[in-house]
Amino acid sequence: MPKMKTHRGAAKRVKKTGSGKFKRMRANKSHILTKKTRKRKRRLRQSDIVAPSDAKRLSKILPYGA
């Protein structure tokens, strides 16, 4: 059986935590920041955990973690 290939696009965006969950950064922090509140921009700096429904799909395309 050949090795499975890792989806490189997903691997660059997601990291696997020690407990096996997937960690991602939040969207909407790249431009048009003047209309967003300070509180919202601070929150967008923090990482987030991927939803369980998406984590199942990620585990298939990232067979060896990320």
PDBQT receptor file of N, H, CA, C and O in Angstrom, charges set to zero:
ATOM      1  N   MET A   1       0.852  -1.188   0.000  1.00  0.00    +0.000 N 
ATOM      2  CA  MET A   1       0.000   0.000   0.000  1.00  0.00    +0.000 C 
ATOM      3  C   MET A   1       0.892   1.244   0.000  1.00  0.00    +0.000 C 
ATOM      4  O   MET A   1       1.735   1.391   0.885  1.00  0.00    +0.000 OA
ATOM      5  N   PRO A   2       0.720   2.144  -0.979  1.00  0.00    +0.000 N 
ATOM      6  CA  PRO A   2       1.544   3.352  -1.010  1.00  0.00    +0.000 C 
ATOM      7  C   PRO A   2       1.161   4.334   0.091  1.00  0.00    +0.000 C 
ATOM      8  O   PRO A   2       0.078   4.262   0.672  1.00  0.00    +0.000 OA
ATOM      9  N   LYS A   3       2.075   5.243   0.354  1.00  0.00    +0.000 N 
ATOM     10  H   LYS A   3       2.955   5.302  -0.118  1.00  0.00    +0.000 HD
ATOM     11  CA  LYS A   3       1.799   6.273   1.358  1.00  0.00    +0.000 C 
ATOM     12  C   LYS A   3       0.704   7.205   0.860  1.00  0.00    +0.000 C 
ATOM     13  O   LYS A   3       0.590   7.464  -0.338  1.00  0.00    +0.000 OA
ATOM     14  N   MET A   4      -0.101   7.707   1.795  1.00  0.00    +0.000 N 
ATOM     15  H   MET A   4      -0.008   7.497   2.768  1.00  0.00    +0.000 HD
ATOM     16  CA  MET A   4      -1.133   8.683   1.432  1.00  0.00    +0.000 C 
ATOM     17  C   MET A   4      -0.498  10.064   1.333  1.00  0.00    +0.000 C 
ATOM     18  O   MET A   4       0.439  10.385   2.064  1.00  0.00    +0.000 OA
ATOM     19  N   LYS A   5      -1.016  10.863   0.430  1.00  0.00    +0.000 N 
ATOM     20  H   LYS A   5      -1.777  10.602  -0.164  1.00  0.00    +0.000 HD
ATOM     21  CA  LYS A   5      -0.480  12.211   0.282  1.00  0.00    +0.000 C 
ATOM     22  C   LYS A   5      -1.219  13.176   1.196  1.00  0.00    +0.000 C 
ATOM     23  O   LYS A   5      -2.435  13.086   1.366  1.00  0.00    +0.000 OA
ATOM     24  N   THR A   6      -0.463  14.102   1.781  1.00  0.00    +0.000 N 
ATOM     25  H   THR A   6       0.524  14.176   1.643  1.00  0.00    +0.000 HD
ATOM     26  CA  THR A   6      -1.030  15.159   2.617  1.00  0.00    +0.000 C 
ATOM     27  C   THR A   6      -1.517  16.285   1.721  1.00  0.00    +0.000 C 
ATOM     28  O   THR A   6      -0.840  16.650   0.759  1.00  0.00    +0.000 OA
ATOM     29  N   HIS A   7      -2.673  16.835   2.023  1.00  0.00    +0.000 N 
ATOM     30  H   HIS A   7      -3.223  16.539   2.804  1.00  0.00    +0.000 HD
ATOM     31  CA  HIS A   7      -3.205  17.999   1.300  1.00  0.00    +0.000 C 
ATOM     32  C   HIS A   7      -2.412  19.221   1.770  1.00  0.00    +0.000 C 
ATOM     33  O   HIS A   7      -2.622  19.713   2.879  1.00  0.00    +0.000 OA
ATOM     34  N   ARG A   8      -1.506  19.703   0.927  1.00  0.00    +0.000 N 
ATOM     35  H   ARG A   8      -1.335  19.303   0.026  1.00  0.00    +0.000 HD
ATOM     36  CA  ARG A   8      -0.563  20.748   1.340  1.00  0.00    +0.000 C 
ATOM     37  C   ARG A   8      -1.255  22.065   1.669  1.00  0.00    +0.000 C 
ATOM     38  O   ARG A   8      -0.795  22.793   2.548  1.00  0.00    +0.000 OA
ATOM     39  N   GLY A   9      -2.346  22.385   0.985  1.00  0.00    +0.000 N 
ATOM     40  H   GLY A   9      -2.719  21.793   0.271  1.00  0.00    +0.000 HD
ATOM     41  CA  GLY A   9      -3.078  23.627   1.274  1.00  0.00    +0.000 C 
ATOM     42  C   GLY A   9      -3.653  23.613   2.677  1.00  0.00    +0.000 C 
ATOM     43  O   GLY A   9      -3.604  24.622   3.381  1.00  0.00    +0.000 OA
ATOM     44  N   ALA A  10      -4.200  22.472   3.089  1.00  0.00    +0.000 N 
ATOM     45  H   ALA A  10      -4.240  21.653   2.517  1.00  0.00    +0.000 HD
ATOM     46  CA  ALA A  10      -4.767  22.342   4.428  1.00  0.00    +0.000 C 
ATOM     47  C   ALA A  10      -3.658  22.315   5.482  1.00  0.00    +0.000 C 
ATOM     48  O   ALA A  10      -3.819  22.871   6.568  1.00  0.00    +0.000 OA
ATOM     49  N   ALA A  11      -2.549  21.676   5.165  1.00  0.00    +0.000 N 
ATOM     50  H   ALA A  11      -2.419  21.225   4.282  1.00  0.00    +0.000 HD
ATOM     51  CA  ALA A  11      -1.436  21.554   6.115  1.00  0.00    +0.000 C 
ATOM     52  C   ALA A  11      -0.848  22.918   6.480  1.00  0.00    +0.000 C 
ATOM     53  O   ALA A  11      -0.360  23.112   7.593  1.00  0.00    +0.000 OA
ATOM     54  N   LYS A  12      -0.898  23.862   5.532  1.00  0.00    +0.000 N 
ATOM     55  H   LYS A  12      -1.294  23.704   4.628  1.00  0.00    +0.000 HD
ATOM     56  CA  LYS A  12      -0.356  25.204   5.788  1.00  0.00    +0.000 C 
ATOM     57  C   LYS A  12      -1.292  26.044   6.662  1.00  0.00    +0.000 C 
ATOM     58  O   LYS A  12      -0.861  27.019   7.277  1.00  0.00    +0.000 OA
ATOM     59  N   ARG A  13      -2.559  25.668   6.713  1.00  0.00    +0.000 N 
ATOM     60  H   ARG A  13      -2.909  24.876   6.214  1.00  0.00    +0.000 HD
ATOM     61  CA  ARG A  13      -3.548  26.469   7.435  1.00  0.00    +0.000 C 
ATOM     62  C   ARG A  13      -3.911  25.919   8.802  1.00  0.00    +0.000 C 
ATOM     63  O   ARG A  13      -4.470  26.641   9.628  1.00  0.00    +0.000 OA
ATOM     64  N   VAL A  14      -3.603  24.652   9.056  1.00  0.00    +0.000 N 
ATOM     65  H   VAL A  14      -3.150  24.066   8.385  1.00  0.00    +0.000 HD
ATOM     66  CA  VAL A  14      -4.086  23.976  10.255  1.00  0.00    +0.000 C 
ATOM     67  C   VAL A  14      -2.946  23.238  10.940  1.00  0.00    +0.000 C 
ATOM     68  O   VAL A  14      -2.083  22.660  10.280  1.00  0.00    +0.000 OA
ATOM     69  N   LYS A  15      -2.949  23.261  12.282  1.00  0.00    +0.000 N 
ATOM     70  H   LYS A  15      -3.651  23.731  12.818  1.00  0.00    +0.000 HD
ATOM     71  CA  LYS A  15      -1.968  22.494  13.068  1.00  0.00    +0.000 C 
ATOM     72  C   LYS A  15      -2.733  21.572  13.996  1.00  0.00    +0.000 C 
ATOM     73  O   LYS A  15      -3.834  21.899  14.439  1.00  0.00    +0.000 OA
ATOM     74  N   LYS A  16      -2.150  20.418  14.291  1.00  0.00    +0.000 N 
ATOM     75  H   LYS A  16      -1.255  20.153  13.931  1.00  0.00    +0.000 HD
ATOM     76  CA  LYS A  16      -2.780  19.469  15.202  1.00  0.00    +0.000 C 
ATOM     77  C   LYS A  16      -2.267  19.725  16.613  1.00  0.00    +0.000 C 
ATOM     78  O   LYS A  16      -1.065  19.899  16.815  1.00  0.00    +0.000 OA
ATOM     79  N   THR A  17      -3.174  19.750  17.593  1.00  0.00    +0.000 N 
ATOM     80  H   THR A  17      -4.150  19.609  17.429  1.00  0.00    +0.000 HD
ATOM     81  CA  THR A  17      -2.782  19.992  18.982  1.00  0.00    +0.000 C 
ATOM     82  C   THR A  17      -2.381  18.669  19.633  1.00  0.00    +0.000 C 
ATOM     83  O   THR A  17      -2.518  17.606  19.028  1.00  0.00    +0.000 OA
ATOM     84  N   GLY A  18      -1.894  18.741  20.849  1.00  0.00    +0.000 N 
ATOM     85  H   GLY A  18      -1.783  19.605  21.340  1.00  0.00    +0.000 HD
ATOM     86  CA  GLY A  18      -1.477  17.554  21.573  1.00  0.00    +0.000 C 
ATOM     87  C   GLY A  18      -2.612  16.591  21.839  1.00  0.00    +0.000 C 
ATOM     88  O   GLY A  18      -2.401  15.379  21.888  1.00  0.00    +0.000 OA
ATOM     89  N   SER A  19      -3.822  17.116  22.013  1.00  0.00    +0.000 N 
ATOM     90  H   SER A  19      -3.994  18.100  21.974  1.00  0.00    +0.000 HD
ATOM     91  CA  SER A  19      -4.988  16.265  22.286  1.00  0.00    +0.000 C 
ATOM     92  C   SER A  19      -5.627  15.733  21.007  1.00  0.00    +0.000 C 
ATOM     93  O   SER A  19      -6.603  14.986  21.069  1.00  0.00    +0.000 OA
ATOM     94  N   GLY A  20      -5.083  16.113  19.841  1.00  0.00    +0.000 N 
ATOM     95  H   GLY A  20      -4.290  16.720  19.791  1.00  0.00    +0.000 HD
ATOM     96  CA  GLY A  20      -5.604  15.587  18.576  1.00  0.00    +0.000 C 
ATOM     97  C   GLY A  20      -6.597  16.482  17.867  1.00  0.00    +0.000 C 
ATOM     98  O   GLY A  20      -7.085  16.135  16.791  1.00  0.00    +0.000 OA
ATOM     99  N   LYS A  21      -6.909  17.645  18.463  1.00  0.00    +0.000 N 
ATOM    100  H   LYS A  21      -6.514  17.926  19.337  1.00  0.00    +0.000 HD
ATOM    101  CA  LYS A  21      -7.824  18.579  17.805  1.00  0.00    +0.000 C 
ATOM    102  C   LYS A  21      -7.035  19.396  16.787  1.00  0.00    +0.000 C 
ATOM    103  O   LYS A  21      -5.804  19.410  16.810  1.00  0.00    +0.000 OA
ATOM    104  N   PHE A  22      -7.748  20.074  15.897  1.00  0.00    +0.000 N 
ATOM    105  H   PHE A  22      -8.748  20.063  15.878  1.00  0.00    +0.000 HD
ATOM    106  CA  PHE A  22      -7.111  20.917  14.894  1.00  0.00    +0.000 C 
ATOM    107  C   PHE A  22      -7.267  22.383  15.284  1.00  0.00    +0.000 C 
ATOM    108  O   PHE A  22      -8.347  22.826  15.674  1.00  0.00    +0.000 OA
ATOM    109  N   LYS A  23      -6.164  23.127  15.170  1.00  0.00    +0.000 N 
ATOM    110  H   LYS A  23      -5.286  22.766  14.853  1.00  0.00    +0.000 HD
ATOM    111  CA  LYS A  23      -6.138  24.541  15.527  1.00  0.00    +0.000 C 
ATOM    112  C   LYS A  23      -6.001  25.360  14.249  1.00  0.00    +0.000 C 
ATOM    113  O   LYS A  23      -5.225  25.011  13.359  1.00  0.00    +0.000 OA
ATOM    114  N   ARG A  24      -6.765  26.458  14.163  1.00  0.00    +0.000 N 
ATOM    115  H   ARG A  24      -7.395  26.741  14.886  1.00  0.00    +0.000 HD
ATOM    116  CA  ARG A  24      -6.727  27.317  12.986  1.00  0.00    +0.000 C 
ATOM    117  C   ARG A  24      -6.728  28.778  13.414  1.00  0.00    +0.000 C 
ATOM    118  O   ARG A  24      -7.057  29.092  14.558  1.00  0.00    +0.000 OA
ATOM    119  N   MET A  25      -6.365  29.658  12.512  1.00  0.00    +0.000 N 
ATOM    120  H   MET A  25      -6.098  29.402  11.583  1.00  0.00    +0.000 HD
ATOM    121  CA  MET A  25      -6.473  31.085  12.769  1.00  0.00    +0.000 C 
ATOM    122  C   MET A  25      -7.803  31.584  12.223  1.00  0.00    +0.000 C 
ATOM    123  O   MET A  25      -8.366  30.986  11.306  1.00  0.00    +0.000 OA
ATOM    124  N   ARG A  26      -8.305  32.677  12.783  1.00  0.00    +0.000 N 
ATOM    125  H   ARG A  26      -7.847  33.163  13.527  1.00  0.00    +0.000 HD
ATOM    126  CA  ARG A  26      -9.599  33.225  12.372  1.00  0.00    +0.000 C 
ATOM    127  C   ARG A  26      -9.461  34.039  11.087  1.00  0.00    +0.000 C 
ATOM    128  O   ARG A  26      -8.391  34.565  10.782  1.00  0.00    +0.000 OA
ATOM    129  N   ALA A  27     -10.541  34.131  10.354  1.00  0.00    +0.000 N 
ATOM    130  H   ALA A  27     -11.410  33.703  10.601  1.00  0.00    +0.000 HD
ATOM    131  CA  ALA A  27     -10.575  34.892   9.106  1.00  0.00    +0.000 C 
ATOM    132  C   ALA A  27     -10.915  36.362   9.380  1.00  0.00    +0.000 C 
ATOM    133  O   ALA A  27     -11.183  36.739  10.521  1.00  0.00    +0.000 OA
ATOM    134  N   ASN A  28     -10.902  37.178   8.343  1.00  0.00    +0.000 N 
ATOM    135  H   ASN A  28     -10.684  36.873   7.416  1.00  0.00    +0.000 HD
ATOM    136  CA  ASN A  28     -11.332  38.592   8.349  1.00  0.00    +0.000 C 
ATOM    137  C   ASN A  28     -10.363  39.523   9.071  1.00  0.00    +0.000 C 
ATOM    138  O   ASN A  28     -10.804  40.521   9.641  1.00  0.00    +0.000 OA
ATOM    139  N   LYS A  29      -9.070  39.239   9.071  1.00  0.00    +0.000 N 
ATOM    140  H   LYS A  29      -8.712  38.428   8.608  1.00  0.00    +0.000 HD
ATOM    141  CA  LYS A  29      -8.108  40.106   9.746  1.00  0.00    +0.000 C 
ATOM    142  C   LYS A  29      -7.096  40.691   8.762  1.00  0.00    +0.000 C 
ATOM    143  O   LYS A  29      -6.085  41.252   9.187  1.00  0.00    +0.000 OA
ATOM    144  N   SER A  30      -7.347  40.571   7.455  1.00  0.00    +0.000 N 
ATOM    145  H   SER A  30      -8.168  40.116   7.111  1.00  0.00    +0.000 HD
ATOM    146  CA  SER A  30      -6.335  40.992   6.492  1.00  0.00    +0.000 C 
ATOM    147  C   SER A  30      -6.519  42.412   5.955  1.00  0.00    +0.000 C 
ATOM    148  O   SER A  30      -5.531  43.101   5.702  1.00  0.00    +0.000 OA
ATOM    149  N   HIS A  31      -7.754  42.860   5.776  1.00  0.00    +0.000 N 
ATOM    150  H   HIS A  31      -8.557  42.301   5.981  1.00  0.00    +0.000 HD
ATOM    151  CA  HIS A  31      -7.968  44.219   5.250  1.00  0.00    +0.000 C 
ATOM    152  C   HIS A  31      -9.337  44.730   5.669  1.00  0.00    +0.000 C 
ATOM    153  O   HIS A  31     -10.129  44.007   6.273  1.00  0.00    +0.000 OA
ATOM    154  N   ILE A  32      -9.604  45.992   5.337  1.00  0.00    +0.000 N 
ATOM    155  H   ILE A  32      -8.961  46.580   4.846  1.00  0.00    +0.000 HD
ATOM    156  CA  ILE A  32     -10.829  46.701   5.758  1.00  0.00    +0.000 C 
ATOM    157  C   ILE A  32     -10.961  46.642   7.286  1.00  0.00    +0.000 C 
ATOM    158  O   ILE A  32     -11.993  46.235   7.820  1.00  0.00    +0.000 OA
ATOM    159  N   LEU A  33      -9.895  47.055   7.969  1.00  0.00    +0.000 N 
ATOM    160  H   LEU A  33      -9.057  47.385   7.535  1.00  0.00    +0.000 HD
ATOM    161  CA  LEU A  33      -9.869  46.946   9.427  1.00  0.00    +0.000 C 
ATOM    162  C   LEU A  33     -10.396  48.193  10.133  1.00  0.00    +0.000 C 
ATOM    163  O   LEU A  33     -10.649  48.159  11.337  1.00  0.00    +0.000 OA
ATOM    164  N   THR A  34     -10.564  49.292   9.397  1.00  0.00    +0.000 N 
ATOM    165  H   THR A  34     -10.359  49.320   8.419  1.00  0.00    +0.000 HD
ATOM    166  CA  THR A  34     -10.969  50.547  10.038  1.00  0.00    +0.000 C 
ATOM    167  C   THR A  34     -12.390  50.486  10.586  1.00  0.00    +0.000 C 
ATOM    168  O   THR A  34     -12.688  51.112  11.603  1.00  0.00    +0.000 OA
ATOM    169  N   LYS A  35     -13.267  49.738   9.923  1.00  0.00    +0.000 N 
ATOM    170  H   LYS A  35     -13.024  49.230   9.097  1.00  0.00    +0.000 HD
ATOM    171  CA  LYS A  35     -14.655  49.669  10.391  1.00  0.00    +0.000 C 
ATOM    172  C   LYS A  35     -14.867  48.608  11.472  1.00  0.00    +0.000 C 
ATOM    173  O   LYS A  35     -15.943  48.540  12.065  1.00  0.00    +0.000 OA
ATOM    174  N   LYS A  36     -13.858  47.784  11.731  1.00  0.00    +0.000 N 
ATOM    175  H   LYS A  36     -12.983  47.839  11.249  1.00  0.00    +0.000 HD
ATOM    176  CA  LYS A  36     -13.983  46.747  12.753  1.00  0.00    +0.000 C 
ATOM    177  C   LYS A  36     -13.554  47.304  14.107  1.00  0.00    +0.000 C 
ATOM    178  O   LYS A  36     -12.599  48.077  14.188  1.00  0.00    +0.000 OA
ATOM    179  N   THR A  37     -14.243  46.923  15.150  1.00  0.00    +0.000 N 
ATOM    180  H   THR A  37     -15.019  46.295  15.085  1.00  0.00    +0.000 HD
ATOM    181  CA  THR A  37     -13.952  47.458  16.479  1.00  0.00    +0.000 C 
ATOM    182  C   THR A  37     -12.638  46.882  17.014  1.00  0.00    +0.000 C 
ATOM    183  O   THR A  37     -12.178  45.835  16.559  1.00  0.00    +0.000 OA
ATOM    184  N   ARG A  38     -12.045  47.578  17.982  1.00  0.00    +0.000 N 
ATOM    185  H   ARG A  38     -12.419  48.429  18.352  1.00  0.00    +0.000 HD
ATOM    186  CA  ARG A  38     -10.800  47.113  18.609  1.00  0.00    +0.000 C 
ATOM    187  C   ARG A  38     -10.990  45.736  19.217  1.00  0.00    +0.000 C 
ATOM    188  O   ARG A  38     -10.140  44.855  19.091  1.00  0.00    +0.000 OA
ATOM    189  N   LYS A  39     -12.126  45.572  19.877  1.00  0.00    +0.000 N 
ATOM    190  H   LYS A  39     -12.817  46.288  19.979  1.00  0.00    +0.000 HD
ATOM    191  CA  LYS A  39     -12.429  44.298  20.533  1.00  0.00    +0.000 C 
ATOM    192  C   LYS A  39     -12.477  43.149  19.508  1.00  0.00    +0.000 C 
ATOM    193  O   LYS A  39     -11.948  42.063  19.742  1.00  0.00    +0.000 OA
ATOM    194  N   ARG A  40     -13.115  43.420  18.388  1.00  0.00    +0.000 N 
ATOM    195  H   ARG A  40     -13.545  44.302  18.198  1.00  0.00    +0.000 HD
ATOM    196  CA  ARG A  40     -13.233  42.396  17.343  1.00  0.00    +0.000 C 
ATOM    197  C   ARG A  40     -11.872  42.047  16.749  1.00  0.00    +0.000 C 
ATOM    198  O   ARG A  40     -11.586  40.876  16.499  1.00  0.00    +0.000 OA
ATOM    199  N   LYS A  41     -11.022  43.070  16.519  1.00  0.00    +0.000 N 
ATOM    200  H   LYS A  41     -11.255  44.021  16.722  1.00  0.00    +0.000 HD
ATOM    201  CA  LYS A  41      -9.694  42.827  15.952  1.00  0.00    +0.000 C 
ATOM    202  C   LYS A  41      -8.798  42.063  16.925  1.00  0.00    +0.000 C 
ATOM    203  O   LYS A  41      -7.994  41.230  16.505  1.00  0.00    +0.000 OA
ATOM    204  N   ARG A  42      -8.932  42.339  18.207  1.00  0.00    +0.000 N 
ATOM    205  H   ARG A  42      -9.585  43.015  18.548  1.00  0.00    +0.000 HD
ATOM    206  CA  ARG A  42      -8.184  41.576  19.222  1.00  0.00    +0.000 C 
ATOM    207  C   ARG A  42      -8.598  40.116  19.205  1.00  0.00    +0.000 C 
ATOM    208  O   ARG A  42      -7.759  39.219  19.288  1.00  0.00    +0.000 OA
ATOM    209  N   ARG A  43      -9.892  39.887  19.098  1.00  0.00    +0.000 N 
ATOM    210  H   ARG A  43     -10.574  40.616  19.031  1.00  0.00    +0.000 HD
ATOM    211  CA  ARG A  43     -10.424  38.513  19.070  1.00  0.00    +0.000 C 
ATOM    212  C   ARG A  43      -9.953  37.753  17.830  1.00  0.00    +0.000 C 
ATOM    213  O   ARG A  43      -9.713  36.548  17.891  1.00  0.00    +0.000 OA
ATOM    214  N   LEU A  44      -9.823  38.453  16.718  1.00  0.00    +0.000 N 
ATOM    215  H   LEU A  44     -10.018  39.433  16.669  1.00  0.00    +0.000 HD
ATOM    216  CA  LEU A  44      -9.391  37.813  15.476  1.00  0.00    +0.000 C 
ATOM    217  C   LEU A  44      -7.924  37.385  15.514  1.00  0.00    +0.000 C 
ATOM    218  O   LEU A  44      -7.502  36.547  14.716  1.00  0.00    +0.000 OA
ATOM    219  N   ARG A  45      -7.140  37.959  16.443  1.00  0.00    +0.000 N 
ATOM    220  H   ARG A  45      -7.483  38.639  17.091  1.00  0.00    +0.000 HD
ATOM    221  CA  ARG A  45      -5.730  37.549  16.583  1.00  0.00    +0.000 C 
ATOM    222  C   ARG A  45      -5.599  36.154  17.181  1.00  0.00    +0.000 C 
ATOM    223  O   ARG A  45      -4.619  35.452  16.932  1.00  0.00    +0.000 OA
ATOM    224  N   GLN A  46      -6.591  35.761  17.971  1.00  0.00    +0.000 N 
ATOM    225  H   GLN A  46      -7.387  36.332  18.173  1.00  0.00    +0.000 HD
ATOM    226  CA  GLN A  46      -6.518  34.483  18.687  1.00  0.00    +0.000 C 
ATOM    227  C   GLN A  46      -6.811  33.321  17.748  1.00  0.00    +0.000 C 
ATOM    228  O   GLN A  46      -7.570  33.451  16.788  1.00  0.00    +0.000 OA
ATOM    229  N   SER A  47      -6.190  32.178  18.048  1.00  0.00    +0.000 N 
ATOM    230  H   SER A  47      -5.573  32.073  18.828  1.00  0.00    +0.000 HD
ATOM    231  CA  SER A  47      -6.488  30.978  17.263  1.00  0.00    +0.000 C 
ATOM    232  C   SER A  47      -7.787  30.368  17.750  1.00  0.00    +0.000 C 
ATOM    233  O   SER A  47      -8.325  30.765  18.783  1.00  0.00    +0.000 OA
ATOM    234  N   ASP A  48      -8.284  29.401  16.999  1.00  0.00    +0.000 N 
ATOM    235  H   ASP A  48      -7.847  29.078  16.160  1.00  0.00    +0.000 HD
ATOM    236  CA  ASP A  48      -9.566  28.776  17.314  1.00  0.00    +0.000 C 
ATOM    237  C   ASP A  48      -9.471  27.293  17.008  1.00  0.00    +0.000 C 
ATOM    238  O   ASP A  48      -8.588  26.863  16.266  1.00  0.00    +0.000 OA
ATOM    239  N   ILE A  49     -10.366  26.520  17.568  1.00  0.00    +0.000 N 
ATOM    240  H   ILE A  49     -11.084  26.869  18.170  1.00  0.00    +0.000 HD
ATOM    241  CA  ILE A  49     -10.426  25.080  17.317  1.00  0.00    +0.000 C 
ATOM    242  C   ILE A  49     -11.403  24.829  16.175  1.00  0.00    +0.000 C 
ATOM    243  O   ILE A  49     -12.469  25.442  16.115  1.00  0.00    +0.000 OA
ATOM    244  N   VAL A  50     -11.038  23.935  15.277  1.00  0.00    +0.000 N 
ATOM    245  H   VAL A  50     -10.172  23.437  15.325  1.00  0.00    +0.000 HD
ATOM    246  CA  VAL A  50     -11.894  23.594  14.142  1.00  0.00    +0.000 C 
ATOM    247  C   VAL A  50     -13.128  22.842  14.639  1.00  0.00    +0.000 C 
ATOM    248  O   VAL A  50     -13.032  22.032  15.560  1.00  0.00    +0.000 OA
ATOM    249  N   ALA A  51     -14.274  23.106  14.039  1.00  0.00    +0.000 N 
ATOM    250  H   ALA A  51     -14.353  23.764  13.291  1.00  0.00    +0.000 HD
ATOM    251  CA  ALA A  51     -15.530  22.449  14.405  1.00  0.00    +0.000 C 
ATOM    252  C   ALA A  51     -15.423  20.938  14.176  1.00  0.00    +0.000 C 
ATOM    253  O   ALA A  51     -14.740  20.495  13.253  1.00  0.00    +0.000 OA
ATOM    254  N   PRO A  52     -16.095  20.154  15.014  1.00  0.00    +0.000 N 
ATOM    255  CA  PRO A  52     -15.995  18.681  14.895  1.00  0.00    +0.000 C 
ATOM    256  C   PRO A  52     -16.361  18.135  13.516  1.00  0.00    +0.000 C 
ATOM    257  O   PRO A  52     -15.749  17.173  13.052  1.00  0.00    +0.000 OA
ATOM    258  N   SER A  53     -17.350  18.737  12.861  1.00  0.00    +0.000 N 
ATOM    259  H   SER A  53     -17.847  19.518  13.238  1.00  0.00    +0.000 HD
ATOM    260  CA  SER A  53     -17.757  18.269  11.526  1.00  0.00    +0.000 C 
ATOM    261  C   SER A  53     -16.644  18.485  10.503  1.00  0.00    +0.000 C 
ATOM    262  O   SER A  53     -16.432  17.646   9.627  1.00  0.00    +0.000 OA
ATOM    263  N   ASP A  54     -15.930  19.612  10.614  1.00  0.00    +0.000 N 
ATOM    264  H   ASP A  54     -16.103  20.293  11.325  1.00  0.00    +0.000 HD
ATOM    265  CA  ASP A  54     -14.818  19.888   9.704  1.00  0.00    +0.000 C 
ATOM    266  C   ASP A  54     -13.574  19.097  10.101  1.00  0.00    +0.000 C 
ATOM    267  O   ASP A  54     -12.771  18.731   9.243  1.00  0.00    +0.000 OA
ATOM    268  N   ALA A  55     -13.414  18.836  11.388  1.00  0.00    +0.000 N 
ATOM    269  H   ALA A  55     -14.066  19.134  12.085  1.00  0.00    +0.000 HD
ATOM    270  CA  ALA A  55     -12.245  18.090  11.869  1.00  0.00    +0.000 C 
ATOM    271  C   ALA A  55     -12.235  16.681  11.297  1.00  0.00    +0.000 C 
ATOM    272  O   ALA A  55     -11.172  16.128  11.015  1.00  0.00    +0.000 OA
ATOM    273  N   LYS A  56     -13.407  16.105  11.127  1.00  0.00    +0.000 N 
ATOM    274  H   LYS A  56     -14.271  16.555  11.356  1.00  0.00    +0.000 HD
ATOM    275  CA  LYS A  56     -13.504  14.756  10.553  1.00  0.00    +0.000 C 
ATOM    276  C   LYS A  56     -12.985  14.759   9.115  1.00  0.00    +0.000 C 
ATOM    277  O   LYS A  56     -12.269  13.844   8.710  1.00  0.00    +0.000 OA
ATOM    278  N   ARG A  57     -13.346  15.784   8.349  1.00  0.00    +0.000 N 
ATOM    279  H   ARG A  57     -13.928  16.528   8.678  1.00  0.00    +0.000 HD
ATOM    280  CA  ARG A  57     -12.866  15.889   6.962  1.00  0.00    +0.000 C 
ATOM    281  C   ARG A  57     -11.371  16.162   6.925  1.00  0.00    +0.000 C 
ATOM    282  O   ARG A  57     -10.660  15.615   6.083  1.00  0.00    +0.000 OA
ATOM    283  N   LEU A  58     -10.888  17.010   7.839  1.00  0.00    +0.000 N 
ATOM    284  H   LEU A  58     -11.466  17.455   8.524  1.00  0.00    +0.000 HD
ATOM    285  CA  LEU A  58      -9.465  17.331   7.886  1.00  0.00    +0.000 C 
ATOM    286  C   LEU A  58      -8.624  16.102   8.203  1.00  0.00    +0.000 C 
ATOM    287  O   LEU A  58      -7.537  15.938   7.649  1.00  0.00    +0.000 OA
ATOM    288  N   SER A  59      -9.108  15.243   9.080  1.00  0.00    +0.000 N 
ATOM    289  H   SER A  59      -9.991  15.376   9.530  1.00  0.00    +0.000 HD
ATOM    290  CA  SER A  59      -8.326  14.071   9.456  1.00  0.00    +0.000 C 
ATOM    291  C   SER A  59      -8.130  13.135   8.264  1.00  0.00    +0.000 C 
ATOM    292  O   SER A  59      -7.169  12.367   8.233  1.00  0.00    +0.000 OA
ATOM    293  N   LYS A  60      -9.032  13.194   7.287  1.00  0.00    +0.000 N 
ATOM    294  H   LYS A  60      -9.813  13.818   7.313  1.00  0.00    +0.000 HD
ATOM    295  CA  LYS A  60      -8.877  12.376   6.079  1.00  0.00    +0.000 C 
ATOM    296  C   LYS A  60      -7.836  12.956   5.123  1.00  0.00    +0.000 C 
ATOM    297  O   LYS A  60      -7.061  12.213   4.522  1.00  0.00    +0.000 OA
ATOM    298  N   ILE A  61      -7.820  14.272   4.986  1.00  0.00    +0.000 N 
ATOM    299  H   ILE A  61      -8.450  14.875   5.475  1.00  0.00    +0.000 HD
ATOM    300  CA  ILE A  61      -6.875  14.868   4.038  1.00  0.00    +0.000 C 
ATOM    301  C   ILE A  61      -5.513  15.172   4.659  1.00  0.00    +0.000 C 
ATOM    302  O   ILE A  61      -4.563  15.500   3.949  1.00  0.00    +0.000 OA
ATOM    303  N   LEU A  62      -5.419  15.060   6.002  1.00  0.00    +0.000 N 
ATOM    304  H   LEU A  62      -6.191  14.794   6.579  1.00  0.00    +0.000 HD
ATOM    305  CA  LEU A  62      -4.136  15.204   6.696  1.00  0.00    +0.000 C 
ATOM    306  C   LEU A  62      -3.867  13.902   7.455  1.00  0.00    +0.000 C 
ATOM    307  O   LEU A  62      -4.006  13.867   8.678  1.00  0.00    +0.000 OA
ATOM    308  N   PRO A  63      -3.485  12.836   6.753  1.00  0.00    +0.000 N 
ATOM    309  CA  PRO A  63      -3.369  11.525   7.399  1.00  0.00    +0.000 C 
ATOM    310  C   PRO A  63      -2.270  11.447   8.448  1.00  0.00    +0.000 C 
ATOM    311  O   PRO A  63      -2.357  10.619   9.355  1.00  0.00    +0.000 OA
ATOM    312  N   TYR A  64      -1.241  12.276   8.355  1.00  0.00    +0.000 N 
ATOM    313  H   TYR A  64      -1.170  12.948   7.618  1.00  0.00    +0.000 HD
ATOM    314  CA  TYR A  64      -0.124  12.216   9.307  1.00  0.00    +0.000 C 
ATOM    315  C   TYR A  64      -0.053  13.449  10.176  1.00  0.00    +0.000 C 
ATOM    316  O   TYR A  64       1.028  13.813  10.640  1.00  0.00    +0.000 OA
ATOM    317  N   GLY A  65      -1.180  14.104  10.410  1.00  0.00    +0.000 N 
ATOM    318  H   GLY A  65      -2.058  13.809  10.033  1.00  0.00    +0.000 HD
ATOM    319  CA  GLY A  65      -1.184  15.346  11.170  1.00  0.00    +0.000 C 
ATOM    320  C   GLY A  65      -0.796  16.498  10.284  1.00  0.00    +0.000 C 
ATOM    321  O   GLY A  65      -0.762  16.350   9.062  1.00  0.00    +0.000 OA
ATOM    322  N   ALA A  66      -0.500  17.652  10.868  1.00  0.00    +0.000 N 
ATOM    323  H   ALA A  66      -0.527  17.773  11.860  1.00  0.00    +0.000 HD
ATOM    324  CA  ALA A  66      -0.103  18.807  10.062  1.00  0.00    +0.000 C 
ATOM    325  C   ALA A  66       0.966  19.604  10.779  1.00  0.00    +0.000 C 
ATOM    326  O   ALA A  66       1.432  20.618  10.260  1.00  0.00    +0.000 OA
TER     327      ALA A  66
